[in-house]
Structures are given as structure tokens and as C-alpha cells.
Amino acid sequence: MLTLHGFSASNYYNIVKHSLLLKGVPFTEHLVYPGSPELLAVSPAGKVPAMTTEQGTALSESSVLLEYIEDAYPNKPLLPADPEQRARVRQVMKVAELYLELAARRLLPAVLANAPVSDAVKGEVRATLDKGTASLTQLAQFSPWVCGEELTLADIYLRYALAMPKLVGPSQLQWDILPAVPGLAEWDARMAEEPVSKQVDADQAANMTDFMAYVSKAIQRAK
Ligand SMILES: N[C@@H](CCC(=O)N[C@@H](CS)C(=O)NCC(=O)O)C(=O)O
């Protein structure tokens, strides 16, 4: 059986978990936090998530895991068959990763650890987020799903990538991402109603106290 390594408070972990649950692929969860040798053994950069396949191969990077799952478990495909549509799904995923998640993540230490952050950095982050929201405005269909009538990997990736700008935007940038893209708030609410989203969100909430204890220890160690 597949093993998914990581922790439920992680948005990247939840991207992969959502896909496994939606496709009905059996897997076990191995709770592990960054900084542990156990994680480094399966994830060379020490990032969550990682996965051990049924064949025993250790893989990491959420988008790689998603592609592997599509290749190895073709039931209930989450990528369209048509090459143009597949590319569009991947384009939305890339936009969500580069211009939304990773941009906003730069402000995470300010939220979690009250780390000082300059106005210059905030300006850079906001400029990148604006590129992301402009791209989404152009690419997303929200009819009802991001890339059309079928729920795809783009919906899953975007949902959990959005967690980061949603978290840091209001306190660090006095900015809310949901109204910045027409249709995004309605789509986000629709995604939250999906049974798999509810399961993932419940597991995330259950992990939060343990995760915050891990964060506090990591901050103390870094001092
Ligand atoms: N590019 C990675 C990013 C994963 C990532 O940043 N995960 C966070 C947890 S949400 C992590 O492991 N952070 C620890 C670190 O950066 O050392 C992916 O797509 O899987």
C-alpha cells in the first residue's frame, strides 16, 4: 500500500491526500515533520509531502506525486484526456504554485513567529500575488470547476495553494484574495462543501495543536 509521509496541517500534504481520497486509492499516513531524519530518508529536500509507492520507491514534490498517482492509478482521472485541456490544468496548477502559494509563503514566518518583514518584501509579495490573481482571472472558468465541467487536479491544487494567501493576506497585506478574482469566492465555498475537502479539513484541524507545538519547538531551537 502507498504511504503518504507528512502532516495534516500542511497544505501541500493535503493536495496529495485529496487526490488519493477522491480517486479511492488506498494509502496509509505516516506522521512526520520537517527536520526529522525519517523525512529526509524519503524526501531529499526535507519537504512534506513525500510518498513511498507500492513498489517501495520514495518520491517527493507534490506535483510529482500527483502526476505519479494519475499514471499509476488511472481510475477516476483528474487530468483531461485532451492535450490542450491537460496543459490548461497544469498551467493553472503552476500559476497557483508560483504566483500564489510561494509568493504568500514568504510572509508565513511573520504570521507564525512574528518575524519582522520589510515593506519592500511585502511589496514584492503583493506584486507577485497580483500576477497570480490576474492570471487566474484570465484562465479560470469556474463553470463550475476551475477548468470547466469536470473537477481536475487544478481544483485540488488551487484549493490548498490558496490557503497561504488566505492566511497571510489580511494580517500582512491588508488584502483578501477571494474578491480579487471574479468567481473565486463562490468556487472556494463550493470546494469546501466537497466530502473529501471536509475530511481533509477535519484532519487538518485535528493536527493543528500538535503542529503548533512542533513550530514552537522549532522556533526555540533556531534562537
Ligand atoms: N515544492 C514542495 C513544497 C512543499 C513544502 O514547502 N512543504 C512544507 C510544509 S507545508 C515543508 O515541508 N516545509 C519545511 C521546509 O521548507 O523545510 C512541494 O510541492 O511538495
The ligand as a Gaussian input file, in Angstrom:
#p B3LYP/6-31G(d) Opt

LIG

0 1
 N        7.751000      22.191000      -3.527000
 C        7.276000      21.387000      -2.400000
 C        6.924000      22.311000      -1.261000
 C        6.495000      21.553000      -0.019000
 C        6.605000      22.397000       1.249000
 O        7.072000      23.540000       1.238000
 N        6.178000      21.786000       2.353000
 C        6.329000      22.433000       3.642000
 C        5.199000      22.014000       4.545000
 S        3.661000      22.704000       4.023000
 C        7.634000      21.982000       4.243000
 O        7.986000      20.822000       4.163000
 N        8.383000      22.927000       4.838000
 C        9.607000      22.636000       5.505000
 C       10.792000      23.252000       4.835000
 O       10.630000      24.050000       3.902000
 O       11.917000      22.934000       5.228000
 C        6.098000      20.515000      -2.839000
 O        5.406000      20.879000      -3.793000
 O        5.886000      19.439000      -2.261000

